[in-house]
Amino acid sequence: MPRMIDTKKLATMAAVAGVAMMLATSASADKDMGRVTSSSGVVLSGFGECVQAKGGSMDMFEACGDVKPMAADGDADGDGVPDSADACPGTPRGVAVDEKGCPRDSDGDGVPDYLDKCPGTPQYAKVDADGCEIMDSVSIRVTADHFDFDSATLKPGMEAALSDVAAKVKASKGNEMLEVIGHTDSTGPEAYNQGLSERRAEAAAQYLIGAGIPASQISTMGKGESEPVGDNSTREGRSMNRRVEVMTR
């Protein structure tokens, strides 16, 4: 009579053989990989490749792929924000920082508190590098008393406007650097208008210097007819384009 095959026993034997083979394979792979744990906690193979546990088992490893080794966290600048979350590493010691590790800027003027010589500046105010408020840029365009055609001579209304600029600069807490820019209408050759715009800028700059603004704080530029603010096809538009602007920074 033929012997009956015990299927349960065969299944058990197969399972045991499979486990043994898996362990042997794992041990062989483990030996080939030569796993070494670096100081940062990253496991490296014998070829220097990053490997990581697969399925939570330290006996089964796979390549890290795009996974970057994570360095041990710290707080190099001592600001209380760990390096991994610090958006402003290297903050000077003792400087108050926000939750991102960046120096606080209480008045929101772009100058951190520890460098701000004028704390409490009004919101959206224009400031210098020290956080002190400076005057806004202005356009000297007095429509009732503008530059004459083909002239760089300042009229009384323009001189009054420039005097006001000088007074504001001198009263300001900030350190304004002024750029005086001259403009023309489009009448005449472009090259000629470029030179005329430069003469207008220089005339305004000299007036400001005479009003007490140091020459070291002033630069000039001519933009000719390239930046009109009025319609050059009309008399009124052309007069608006014959102007100077005082830009602050």
JORANOR-V693703 format. One record per backbone hydrogen bond with DSSP energy under -1.0 kcal/mol. NH is the residue of the N-H (numbers start at 1). CO is the residue of the C=O. If there is no record, write none. Layout:
[[NH/CO] [NH/CO]]
//
This chain:
[[7/5] [10/6] [11/7] [12/8] [13/9] [14/10] [15/11] [16/12] [17/13] [18/14] [19/15] [20/16] [21/17] [22/18] [23/19] [24/20] [25/21] [26/22] [27/23] [28/24] [29/25] [30/26] [31/27] [32/28] [33/29] [34/30] [36/44] [38/42] [41/38] [44/36] [45/49] [46/33] [48/45] [51/43] [52/62] [54/60] [57/54] [60/57] [62/52] [64/50] [67/64] [78/75] [83/74] [85/82] [87/100] [95/92] [98/102] [101/98] [104/96] [108/105] [113/104] [115/112] [116/112] [117/130] [125/122] [128/132] [131/128] [134/126] [138/246] [140/244] [141/139] [143/141] [145/142] [151/148] [159/155] [160/156] [161/157] [162/158] [163/159] [164/160] [165/161] [166/162] [167/163] [168/164] [169/165] [170/166] [171/167] [172/168] [174/133] [178/217] [179/247] [180/219] [181/245] [182/221] [183/243] [184/224] [193/189] [194/190] [195/191] [196/192] [197/193] [198/194] [199/195] [200/196] [201/197] [202/198] [203/199] [204/200] [205/201] [206/202] [207/203] [208/204] [209/205] [210/206] [211/207] [212/209] [213/208] [217/214] [218/215] [219/178] [221/180] [223/182] [226/223] [234/231] [238/234] [239/235] [240/236] [241/237] [243/241] [244/140] [245/181] [246/138] [247/179] [249/177]]
//
